[in-house]
Amino acid sequence: EDQVTQSPEALRLQEGESSSLNCSYTVSGLRGLFWYRQDPGKGPEFLFTLYSAGEEKEKERLKATLTKKESFLHITAPKPEDSATYLCAVHRGNDYKLSFGAGTTVTVRA
Amino acid sequence: DTEVTQTPKHLVMGMTNKKSLKCEQHMGHRAMYWYKQKAKKPPELMFVYSYEKLSINESVPSRFSPECPNSSLLNLHLHALQPEDSALYLCASSQDELPGGNTIYFGEGSWLTVV
């Protein structure tokens, strides 16, 4: 059975204090790993798709990386507006179903 | 900005009411989804439509009835719901290309409260 585990559950950062979120996964036939950002009461906002080990993608202060067993979402010099829950999800084979992790809630204080 | 549009944003309904949630996308995607999300939990898949045909039903109770009138529209008809069905209902879409790995884009969601 696919497993996606995110850590930590919650992360409190000072503005400008860089950190990383972890997403470890066990899935056969990984077809894609996805990162989403979700603000309270809103739908998940797509951030990145990673397909193969070694791949990296960046967007503003966020950088996502992928290995064969885990993915990291690095937040560089975060700002209060980066506060959100970050969700990791994996997609395997020809299955439509995304397997989500429980999320990491990031709070950035000014 | 999300290109998956959901209406209404908020809905309060009684247990004997019939209501519908609506979703529209104009990205040319041929796979559309309904997800349910409870507070502080990740989204859970309910239904998948592929090329306007129901492809997956994740054992969802029959009080939830999906409909895909065309490739851009997706509805979720609600009838005789229970208070525990109160949640954020998310519509999503993706390209429908095999093998998988197609990015799924979510709408803003419809907050449903059953009283």
Interface residues (C-beta under 8 A of the other chain):
Chain A: R31 G32 F34 Y36 G41 K42 G43 P44 E45 F46 T49 Y51 L87 A89 H91 R92 G93 N94 D95 Y96 K97 L98 F100 G101 A102 G103
Chain B: T2 V4 Q6 A31 Y33 K41 P42 P43 L45 V48 S50 S55 I56 L88 L90 A92 L98 P99 G100 G101 N102 T103 I104 Y105 F106 G107 E108 G109 W111
